[in-house]
């Protein structure tokens, strides 16, 4: 892992931990897809927390000069996806996470 990817992943994980995301999991998918190297999956307890977590991570990384490539799901807060290129962040409410089961899909 390059220093830049390591810093990106570390910043995302730190922000999620700082802002009280739950059940944070990092998936190494670089040998399974060409779209990203890592996926980070976490829970928020409500739609408000899912949206807030995603926005806080976006804002924190922007301060480090890292912009999100795309963001989806901030309108309803059931599942937010933030694409940072080398790392894709998924933040779910618990029921949506169980339904989509991203970990099993990419494991």
N, C-alpha and C positions, 0 to 999 in steps of 0.2 A: 504494500500500500504506500502510495506516495505521501509525502508530508502534507500536501494540500488536501488530499482526500481524508487523511487521518484527522486533520484540524477541522474539516467540515463535519465529519461524523461526530467528533468529540464536542464541537459547539452545539450540534443538534441535541445530543444526549444530555449535555449539561443544562441546556435551556428547558428540556422536557422535565428533567429532575427538579430543577429550580422552581418550575411552575406547577409542580405536583401532578404530572401525568402519571398514570398507573399502568402496570404490566408492560413495561417498555421492553421490546425485543428487537434485536438487530439481526437481519438476515443477510448473509453473504450470498449474492446471486450472480456474481460476475462470471461464473462458469455456466450459468443457465440462461442468460439473456444478454443482449447487447445494449439494452436501453439504459441500464444503470449497473452500478457495482454493489450497492447496498440498499436495502429497504429497512426502514425503521418503522415499527408498528407500536402504537401506544393507545391507551384508553383515556377518554375524558368522561366524567360522570353525567354530563348533561350536554345538550346542544350548545348552550352558552359556553361551557368549559372547552368543548371541542373547538369551537370557533376562536375562543380566546387563546388557547394553546397554539393553534396554527398561526394566528396573527402575531403572537409574542415571539415565536421562533423566527418568523419572517422578519420582524423588526430587529431582533437581536443580530441575526446574520447580516442584515443590511448595514448595521453599524460596523461590521467587520469587512464590508465591501463585497458581500456575497448576495446577489439578487436571486430570487426564485425565478425559474424559467416559466413555470405555470402554477396556478393555484385553482383548485376546484373544491366545491362543497361548503364554502363558507356561508352560502345562503341558507341552508337548512340545518347544518351542524350535526348530522347523523354520521357523516364520514367526510373528513377533509383530507385532501391529497395535495401535498406541496412537493413539486419537482425541483430539486436543486442540481439536477444533472447526474453527478456521481452518487447521489443519495436521494431516494424518494421517501418522503415522510407520509405515513398514513396515520391519522388520528380518528379513532372510532368511538362511538358510544358502545358499551359492552354487547348489546344485542346485535348490532350491526357487525361487530367484529366476529362474533360467533357465527353469524350467518355467512359472511364472505370468507372466513377462515383463510386469510392470506398466508398465515404461517404454513398450513398444510399444503397450500397450492404451490408455494415456492421452496418447500423443504425437500 
